[in-house]
Structures are given as structure tokens and as C-alpha cells.
Amino acid sequence: MNKILVVLLVLGAGALVYFLLGGNTSDIPDGLIDSDASVEEVEQALQDSGKRKVRASCNAIAEKSSCVDYIGSMWEDEQIAALNCQGVGTYSEKVTCPYSEFGGCRTGAGTVMETVIWAYREGPGEYNEESVPYAAAACNANPVAEWIMPEALLQ
């Protein structure tokens, strides 16, 4: 499959997921993170664990209240990940998105195209306690997606 077709498929899937965001928040491994842990402690655990294998990210919080973590092995190709982010947000190699208190929509879990689109309170499309359940339901309605919290990437 040529790279342009793959990029177009990814862009289409990403756009679909962006509009179909959706909640499972029970994926914290026992003993890894205290249930009373602060956002900073969870974010540090994600960084220190080595289990959050983010290859790149596309931070569009200021533009779209979202940030994409590129996880699957396809995203090792820097050109594909950078092209996917082009005109959307700030591309960063080997940098994860900031911790999201609301979670995000993971697509393609365990595949070469795995991504997570995180939802944020900041930005023009800001999420809140009322809108997140709808985003979670839309995400979970997609058969190749699930709403997760950042802690789920520690497994």
C-alpha cells in the first residue's frame, strides 16, 4: 500500500474519530497509581513507566481542544506522523500529549495505526463535564475505538 493512501486513510479515520469521541475509566493497574494521586503524579508515572510508547504527538489544544498521541509502529515514519499533524497543531517527536483529566478516544489499539485523541477543557472546542459523556458514547460506538483515561496506556 503506498504511503499517500495510508496517510489519506489515517486522516479520514482521524477526522471520523475526532467527531466520534467517547468512556472507560477503570483501567488503572493495581498498585501502580494511588487512587488519590494528583494529575501530576499520574502524568509522571506515565512518563517514568516506559509503557506509554508514544512515538509522536500533535498538540492542537489551542486550536481544537485536542491532542493526538501517535502510538502504533506506523508512526515511526516521521514523515507520516508529521504530515498527519500538518496544519492541525504542533508536531512533536517522542513527546506525549499533556495529561487529560477527561480522557480520550483510542483507535486501533494494539495495531500499527494506534492513536489516542485526548480531550481538553482549554481551547475553542473545550470539553466539560456535560460534553464528555457524549464524546465517550460516540467514541465507544465505533467498533475500533474506546474511550480511555491516560492510565490505560500503562498496561
N, C-alpha and C positions, 0 to 999 in steps of 0.2 A: 504494500500500500504506500503510495507516495506521501511525502511529508505534508504537502498542501492539503490533501484530502483529510489526513489525520487532524491537522490544525482546524480545518473547517468543521469536522465532526466535534472536536473538543469545544470550539467556540459555540456551536449550536447547543451542545449538551450543557455547557456552562451558562448560556443565556436561559435555557429552559430551567435549570436548577435555580438560577438567580430568582426567577419568578415563581418557583415552586418550593421555596424554602420551608422546612418544617421540623419532636421531642422525646428522646430517651435520655434521661439524665442519671441513670443508675449504674454507670459503668466505671466506678472508681474502685481500683483493686484494693483489697483489704490490706491495711497496714501501711499503704504507700502514702496516703494523704489523710490527715486527720479531718473528720467531718466539720470541724470548726476552723479549718485552715483559711487563711486570708487569700485573696486573689493573687497577691504577690508570692505567697508560699506555693500555691498551685502552679503558677507560671514558672517559678524556679524549679520545681520538681519536674515539670515537662522538659525544661531545658537540660537539667542535670541527668535525667534518666537515660538519655540516649535512645529511648524508644520512640520518641517523636521524630521520625525521619523525614523532615520536610526538606525538599530539595531546593525550593524557591518559594517566594510569595509575591502577591500582587496586592499592595495596600491601596484600597480605594475608599477608605473610611471617610475622608473629607469629601469625596465625590458621590459615593453611593452607599455609605454606611455599611460597607462590607470589605472583607479582605479574604483573599483566596490563598490557601496553602496548597502547593503542588507537591504531592507525596509519592505517587506511583513512579516506577522506573522510567517511563516515557519522558518524564520531566527532567531527567538527567541531561537531555539535549537542551542546552541553554537557549538555543535559538527558538525552539518550540515554546518553551515557557515564556520567554521574553516577548515573542510575537503574540501569545495569548493575552498578555498584560498590556500590550501596546495601546495607548490611547485611553486606557481604563484607569490606571493608577500608577503607583511607584513600584517597579520591579526590583526585587532583592534576591540575590542568590544565597542559598543556605541560611536564610533568615526567616523565622516563623512570624506569623501574624501575632499581634498582641492578644493576650488572654481576652476571651469574650465571655462576659457574665451571662449572656443569653444562649450561647452555643452556636451551632452552625449545621449546615446540611452537607453530609459526606456522601459523595457519589463514587461508585466504582471501588468500594472497599476491597482491599487485597488484590487489586488489578494494577496493571501498568499505568492506568489513567486515573488513579485515585486522587481526588481533590476534596477539600473542605472549604465551603464558603461560609465564613463567620459573620454573624450579625452584631451590630453595634448600636449603642444609644446615640452616638455622635453622627454628624453629617446630615445631608438634606433628606435622606430617606430613613431617618432614625427609627429604630425599633424601640418598643416599650413593652411593659408587662401585658398590655392588651393585645398588641400585634404579634408578639412572638408565638403564642399558641396557634394562630392561623398559619404562620410561616412554618411551624413544626408540622402541622397537619398536612400542608401542601407538600413538604419535603417527603414525609413518610408515605404519601400516596404514590410517590414514584417508586416503582419496584426495584430500582438500583440505587436508592438513596435512603438515608436515615438521618434523623436529627440527633446530634451528639453534643456532649459537653467536651471541652478540651481534655479532661481527664481520660476520656475514652481512648485517646491516642497513646496512652501509657501501656496499654495491653498488648 
